[in-house]
Amino acid sequence: MADILQADHPTSLITGAASGIGKAIAQHAYKEGHNLILVDIDEINLIETSDQFKTTNKIEIIADLSSYEDISKLKKTVDSQCNVVNYLFNNAGIFLEGRSWKLSSDAWSKIININLLATIRMTSAFLPSMIESNQKCHVVNTASMAGVIIGGYLSPYTTTKHAVVGYTRSLFEELKDVQNVNASVLCPGEVQSQIINNERSSLDLKKFLEDKHETTSAIKDYLKLGVKDGLDPKIVAKEVFNAIKKNNFWIFTHSDFVDTYSEYSKEIIESMKR
Ligand code: NAD
C-alpha cells in the first residue's frame, strides 16, 4: 500500500465537498490539520473548494456516488494514497420533491442510490480498514430532520433520510463491540446550501422533477426560502467535530423541531398503548 498523504496526520474523506455542509466540514478538517480526500460529482466547484486549502496533503476525486463502479474506483484510488481513512463523512445528497406515487422508478432509484446506497457502500468499503487500523476513527452520515419527522410532498427525500438514520443507528449499536470506531448521524434543519437547487446542471436531475402538484411546488418554494436564510454551514461543521470528540451519536443543529417531534412521538407512544 502506498502512503502519499501524511501518515502522522488523520485523514478525512468528505463526500459532497464541493458545496454547503460538505465544504464546511472540509474547511474545519483542514483547520484541524487533517489530510483531505475531497469527493464530489461537481468538478468545477470541487476544484474551487480544494484550491482554498494550501497544502499538498489533499486529493480530489470526481465521482458519481450513485454509481457502484465509481465507488469501487474511488476505493482503489484512496487505497493507493493512504492506509486508513480516519474520518468518513458520508454527506453527499440530493433533494427530490414529490408525492409518494408520482415519481418514476428511475427517480426513486436515483435518490436511493445517492442518499442511501452510497452511504452504505462507502461505509462497507472503508470500515474494515478503520477497524483493523486500531486508530481512532469515526463515520458521520448526514441524514436530516426529514430523517426523524415526516411531512408530505417530500416523499423521496424523507424516505431515504429515515433509512440513513436507521442504518447509522444499527451501525452505532454494532460498533459498541469495536474499541476504536464510532458512528454519528447528522440531522440538520435548514442550512445555507444548494440542496433545494436541484435544477443544477452538475446533478442532471431535471428529468426527475415530475410532480408539478401545487402543494409540492409550494413546499419546495418554502424550503428554498428556509435554506436561503438557514444556518451557516460552518456552525454545522463545528457541531459535527464537537460531537466526534464527545462520541455523540445524534447531531442535531436546530431546536425548533422539538414540538413537532414531541407530537409525532406522542402519537406513536399512544398507539402502542393497548
Ligand atoms: P449541497 O447541494 O450544497 O451539497 C451537496 C453536494 O453533494 C453537492 O456538491 C453535490 O454536487 C454533491 N452530490 C450530489 N449528488 C452527488 C453524486 N451522485 N455523487 C457525488 N456528489 C454528489 O447541499 P448540502 O445541504 O450541503 O447537502 C449536504 C447534505 O446535507 C445532504 O445529504 C443533504 O441532504 C443534507 N441536508 C441538508 C440540509 C440543508 O438545509 N442544507 C438539511 C438537512 C440535510
Residues whose N, C-alpha, C, O or C-beta is under 5 A from the ligand:
A	BS01	NAD	G16 A18 S19 G20 I21 G22 D40 I41 D42 A63 D64 L65 S66 N91 A92 G93 I94 I114 T142 A143 S144 M145 P188 G189 E190 V191 Q192 S193 Q194 I195 V227
